[in-house]
Amino acid sequence: MARSMEDAAAEPAFMAALLDATVYVHAPLNDRPGNLRLVSFPHPQTGAYLVPFFSDRRQAEEASSPRIRIIGITGRKLFEITAGATLILNPNQRYCLFYPEEIAVLLQGKVLPPVSKIEDEKERGRALEHEAQPPGWLIAPLPGLFETIPGVESAAVGRYARSDSDVTRHLVLIVFASDADAERAARAATLAFKGSCEELGVGLDVLTLSPSLDHPYGRFPKAYRRTAHAEHSGLRRVH
């Protein structure tokens, strides 16, 4: 795991090994026979609920309590029985988050695309303008992509002003999402559009903003708005 965090090229091998490896989870000690419930906890910063699991039993024991039992299970089985949940591997060390959309891809035997955060202040400060004609390949999947992510309220499409040095079209998907779901929304969008961007030779960045923030980009015409049906479906708690 540590190597995959330092070297993106090592990540596919780590993910493949994780599916077949034995990992350890926490379950309530006094649970009904035949009923498996897993312990979850809210992320201290975002409040999003996470299901912890551990790469070795020692870590699971260190994070346990007298009211918890430790269960060994393969990574694949864990991913299958927690469909729809967000998991966190080794939460008390250098942890790794697994969002539902990424878990579904891993279970299909596919490789997750790398996700990087723009750190360069000049690059982050580039002004955007509204994309008057957002492409269909970007707009059409948005309802299916975001309706299962409760904190996403809307999305718009912008673009960087092109300079003489630009050789590709570069769009920005602006997602208005709660803090709890902002990272999940960004990673889900990266996963969904990587193939189209590569095929079409288009650059795409994802910018997340709080819906309550009074920001100029909030006045861009919306390419996606959350519907009442999506709000209702997002209330389900499975784990």
Contacts in CASP RR format, 6 or more apart in sequence:
PFRMAT RR
TARGET T0000
AUTHOR 0000-0000-0000
METHOD contacts of the structure
MODEL  1
MARSMEDAAAEPAFMAALLDATVYVHAPLNDRPGNLRLVSFPHPQTGAYL
VPFFSDRRQAEEASSPRIRIIGITGRKLFEITAGATLILNPNQRYCLFYP
EEIAVLLQGKVLPPVSKIEDEKERGRALEHEAQPPGWLIAPLPGLFETIP
GVESAAVGRYARSDSDVTRHLVLIVFASDADAERAARAATLAFKGSCEEL
GVGLDVLTLSPSLDHPYGRFPKAYRRTAHAEHSGLRRVH
1 14 0 8 1.000
1 55 0 8 1.000
1 89 0 8 1.000
1 90 0 8 1.000
1 94 0 8 1.000
1 96 0 8 1.000
2 94 0 8 1.000
3 10 0 8 1.000
3 14 0 8 1.000
4 10 0 8 1.000
4 11 0 8 1.000
4 13 0 8 1.000
4 14 0 8 1.000
4 15 0 8 1.000
5 94 0 8 1.000
5 96 0 8 1.000
8 114 0 8 1.000
11 111 0 8 1.000
11 112 0 8 1.000
11 114 0 8 1.000
12 111 0 8 1.000
15 106 0 8 1.000
15 111 0 8 1.000
15 112 0 8 1.000
16 109 0 8 1.000
18 75 0 8 1.000
18 89 0 8 1.000
19 74 0 8 1.000
19 75 0 8 1.000
19 76 0 8 1.000
19 79 0 8 1.000
19 106 0 8 1.000
19 107 0 8 1.000
19 109 0 8 1.000
20 74 0 8 1.000
20 75 0 8 1.000
20 76 0 8 1.000
21 55 0 8 1.000
21 74 0 8 1.000
21 75 0 8 1.000
22 72 0 8 1.000
22 73 0 8 1.000
22 74 0 8 1.000
22 75 0 8 1.000
23 53 0 8 1.000
23 54 0 8 1.000
23 55 0 8 1.000
23 72 0 8 1.000
23 73 0 8 1.000
23 74 0 8 1.000
23 75 0 8 1.000
23 78 0 8 1.000
23 89 0 8 1.000
24 53 0 8 1.000
24 54 0 8 1.000
24 55 0 8 1.000
24 56 0 8 1.000
24 57 0 8 1.000
24 59 0 8 1.000
24 60 0 8 1.000
24 70 0 8 1.000
24 71 0 8 1.000
24 72 0 8 1.000
24 73 0 8 1.000
25 38 0 8 1.000
25 39 0 8 1.000
25 51 0 8 1.000
25 52 0 8 1.000
25 53 0 8 1.000
25 54 0 8 1.000
25 60 0 8 1.000
25 70 0 8 1.000
25 71 0 8 1.000
25 72 0 8 1.000
25 73 0 8 1.000
25 78 0 8 1.000
26 38 0 8 1.000
26 39 0 8 1.000
26 52 0 8 1.000
26 60 0 8 1.000
26 63 0 8 1.000
26 64 0 8 1.000
26 68 0 8 1.000
26 69 0 8 1.000
26 70 0 8 1.000
26 71 0 8 1.000
27 36 0 8 1.000
27 37 0 8 1.000
27 38 0 8 1.000
27 39 0 8 1.000
27 68 0 8 1.000
27 69 0 8 1.000
27 70 0 8 1.000
27 71 0 8 1.000
28 37 0 8 1.000
28 39 0 8 1.000
28 67 0 8 1.000
28 68 0 8 1.000
28 69 0 8 1.000
29 66 0 8 1.000
29 67 0 8 1.000
29 68 0 8 1.000
29 69 0 8 1.000
30 67 0 8 1.000
31 37 0 8 1.000
36 71 0 8 1.000
36 81 0 8 1.000
37 239 0 8 1.000
38 51 0 8 1.000
38 82 0 8 1.000
38 239 0 8 1.000
39 51 0 8 1.000
39 52 0 8 1.000
39 68 0 8 1.000
40 49 0 8 1.000
40 50 0 8 1.000
40 51 0 8 1.000
40 52 0 8 1.000
40 85 0 8 1.000
40 239 0 8 1.000
41 49 0 8 1.000
41 50 0 8 1.000
41 52 0 8 1.000
42 48 0 8 1.000
42 49 0 8 1.000
42 50 0 8 1.000
43 49 0 8 1.000
43 50 0 8 1.000
43 180 0 8 1.000
45 179 0 8 1.000
46 178 0 8 1.000
46 179 0 8 1.000
46 180 0 8 1.000
46 181 0 8 1.000
46 182 0 8 1.000
46 183 0 8 1.000
47 179 0 8 1.000
47 180 0 8 1.000
48 86 0 8 1.000
48 180 0 8 1.000
48 181 0 8 1.000
48 184 0 8 1.000
49 85 0 8 1.000
49 86 0 8 1.000
49 239 0 8 1.000
50 86 0 8 1.000
50 87 0 8 1.000
50 88 0 8 1.000
50 91 0 8 1.000
50 97 0 8 1.000
51 82 0 8 1.000
51 85 0 8 1.000
51 86 0 8 1.000
51 87 0 8 1.000
51 88 0 8 1.000
51 239 0 8 1.000
52 63 0 8 1.000
52 87 0 8 1.000
52 88 0 8 1.000
52 89 0 8 1.000
52 91 0 8 1.000
53 75 0 8 1.000
53 78 0 8 1.000
53 87 0 8 1.000
53 88 0 8 1.000
53 89 0 8 1.000
54 60 0 8 1.000
54 63 0 8 1.000
54 89 0 8 1.000
54 90 0 8 1.000
55 89 0 8 1.000
55 90 0 8 1.000
57 70 0 8 1.000
57 72 0 8 1.000
59 90 0 8 1.000
59 92 0 8 1.000
59 93 0 8 1.000
60 70 0 8 1.000
61 70 0 8 1.000
62 92 0 8 1.000
63 91 0 8 1.000
63 92 0 8 1.000
64 70 0 8 1.000
76 107 0 8 1.000
78 87 0 8 1.000
79 87 0 8 1.000
79 98 0 8 1.000
79 103 0 8 1.000
79 106 0 8 1.000
79 107 0 8 1.000
80 107 0 8 1.000
82 103 0 8 1.000
82 239 0 8 1.000
83 100 0 8 1.000
83 103 0 8 1.000
83 104 0 8 1.000
83 238 0 8 1.000
84 100 0 8 1.000
84 103 0 8 1.000
84 148 0 8 1.000
84 238 0 8 1.000
84 239 0 8 1.000
85 100 0 8 1.000
85 238 0 8 1.000
85 239 0 8 1.000
86 97 0 8 1.000
86 98 0 8 1.000
86 99 0 8 1.000
86 100 0 8 1.000
86 184 0 8 1.000
87 97 0 8 1.000
87 98 0 8 1.000
87 103 0 8 1.000
88 95 0 8 1.000
88 96 0 8 1.000
88 97 0 8 1.000
88 98 0 8 1.000
89 95 0 8 1.000
89 96 0 8 1.000
89 97 0 8 1.000
89 98 0 8 1.000
90 96 0 8 1.000
97 183 0 8 1.000
98 106 0 8 1.000
99 183 0 8 1.000
99 184 0 8 1.000
99 187 0 8 1.000
99 188 0 8 1.000
100 148 0 8 1.000
100 184 0 8 1.000
101 184 0 8 1.000
101 187 0 8 1.000
101 188 0 8 1.000
101 191 0 8 1.000
101 192 0 8 1.000
102 112 0 8 1.000
102 187 0 8 1.000
102 188 0 8 1.000
102 191 0 8 1.000
105 112 0 8 1.000
105 191 0 8 1.000
106 112 0 8 1.000
112 191 0 8 1.000
113 190 0 8 1.000
113 191 0 8 1.000
113 194 0 8 1.000
115 186 0 8 1.000
115 187 0 8 1.000
115 190 0 8 1.000
118 124 0 8 1.000
118 205 0 8 1.000
126 160 0 8 1.000
126 161 0 8 1.000
127 160 0 8 1.000
127 161 0 8 1.000
128 158 0 8 1.000
128 159 0 8 1.000
128 160 0 8 1.000
128 172 0 8 1.000
128 174 0 8 1.000
128 207 0 8 1.000
128 217 0 8 1.000
129 158 0 8 1.000
129 159 0 8 1.000
129 161 0 8 1.000
130 156 0 8 1.000
130 157 0 8 1.000
130 158 0 8 1.000
130 159 0 8 1.000
130 220 0 8 1.000
130 221 0 8 1.000
131 157 0 8 1.000
131 158 0 8 1.000
131 159 0 8 1.000
131 171 0 8 1.000
134 157 0 8 1.000
134 158 0 8 1.000
134 171 0 8 1.000
134 223 0 8 1.000
135 171 0 8 1.000
135 202 0 8 1.000
137 193 0 8 1.000
137 196 0 8 1.000
137 200 0 8 1.000
138 157 0 8 1.000
138 171 0 8 1.000
138 173 0 8 1.000
138 193 0 8 1.000
138 196 0 8 1.000
138 204 0 8 1.000
138 223 0 8 1.000
139 157 0 8 1.000
139 223 0 8 1.000
139 224 0 8 1.000
141 192 0 8 1.000
141 193 0 8 1.000
142 155 0 8 1.000
142 223 0 8 1.000
142 224 0 8 1.000
143 224 0 8 1.000
143 227 0 8 1.000
143 230 0 8 1.000
145 188 0 8 1.000
145 189 0 8 1.000
145 192 0 8 1.000
146 152 0 8 1.000
146 155 0 8 1.000
146 175 0 8 1.000
146 185 0 8 1.000
146 188 0 8 1.000
146 224 0 8 1.000
146 226 0 8 1.000
146 230 0 8 1.000
147 226 0 8 1.000
147 227 0 8 1.000
147 229 0 8 1.000
147 230 0 8 1.000
147 233 0 8 1.000
147 234 0 8 1.000
148 233 0 8 1.000
148 234 0 8 1.000
149 177 0 8 1.000
149 181 0 8 1.000
149 184 0 8 1.000
149 185 0 8 1.000
149 188 0 8 1.000
150 178 0 8 1.000
150 181 0 8 1.000
150 231 0 8 1.000
150 234 0 8 1.000
150 235 0 8 1.000
151 177 0 8 1.000
151 178 0 8 1.000
151 180 0 8 1.000
151 181 0 8 1.000
151 185 0 8 1.000
152 175 0 8 1.000
152 176 0 8 1.000
152 177 0 8 1.000
152 178 0 8 1.000
152 181 0 8 1.000
152 185 0 8 1.000
152 226 0 8 1.000
153 176 0 8 1.000
153 177 0 8 1.000
153 178 0 8 1.000
153 211 0 8 1.000
153 225 0 8 1.000
153 226 0 8 1.000
154 176 0 8 1.000
154 211 0 8 1.000
154 222 0 8 1.000
154 224 0 8 1.000
154 225 0 8 1.000
154 226 0 8 1.000
155 173 0 8 1.000
155 174 0 8 1.000
155 175 0 8 1.000
155 176 0 8 1.000
155 222 0 8 1.000
155 223 0 8 1.000
155 224 0 8 1.000
156 174 0 8 1.000
156 176 0 8 1.000
156 217 0 8 1.000
156 218 0 8 1.000
156 220 0 8 1.000
156 221 0 8 1.000
156 222 0 8 1.000
156 223 0 8 1.000
157 171 0 8 1.000
157 172 0 8 1.000
157 173 0 8 1.000
157 174 0 8 1.000
157 220 0 8 1.000
157 223 0 8 1.000
158 171 0 8 1.000
158 172 0 8 1.000
158 173 0 8 1.000
158 174 0 8 1.000
158 217 0 8 1.000
158 220 0 8 1.000
159 169 0 8 1.000
159 170 0 8 1.000
159 171 0 8 1.000
159 172 0 8 1.000
160 166 0 8 1.000
160 170 0 8 1.000
160 172 0 8 1.000
162 169 0 8 1.000
162 170 0 8 1.000
168 201 0 8 1.000
168 202 0 8 1.000
168 203 0 8 1.000
169 201 0 8 1.000
169 202 0 8 1.000
169 203 0 8 1.000
170 202 0 8 1.000
170 203 0 8 1.000
170 204 0 8 1.000
170 205 0 8 1.000
171 202 0 8 1.000
171 203 0 8 1.000
171 204 0 8 1.000
171 205 0 8 1.000
172 204 0 8 1.000
172 205 0 8 1.000
172 206 0 8 1.000
172 207 0 8 1.000
173 189 0 8 1.000
173 193 0 8 1.000
173 204 0 8 1.000
173 205 0 8 1.000
173 206 0 8 1.000
173 207 0 8 1.000
174 207 0 8 1.000
174 208 0 8 1.000
174 209 0 8 1.000
174 217 0 8 1.000
174 218 0 8 1.000
174 220 0 8 1.000
175 182 0 8 1.000
175 185 0 8 1.000
175 186 0 8 1.000
175 189 0 8 1.000
175 206 0 8 1.000
175 207 0 8 1.000
175 208 0 8 1.000
175 209 0 8 1.000
176 208 0 8 1.000
176 209 0 8 1.000
176 210 0 8 1.000
176 211 0 8 1.000
176 218 0 8 1.000
177 185 0 8 1.000
177 208 0 8 1.000
177 209 0 8 1.000
177 210 0 8 1.000
177 211 0 8 1.000
178 210 0 8 1.000
178 211 0 8 1.000
179 210 0 8 1.000
182 208 0 8 1.000
182 210 0 8 1.000
183 208 0 8 1.000
185 206 0 8 1.000
185 208 0 8 1.000
186 206 0 8 1.000
186 208 0 8 1.000
189 206 0 8 1.000
190 206 0 8 1.000
193 204 0 8 1.000
196 202 0 8 1.000
197 203 0 8 1.000
197 204 0 8 1.000
207 217 0 8 1.000
209 215 0 8 1.000
209 217 0 8 1.000
209 218 0 8 1.000
END
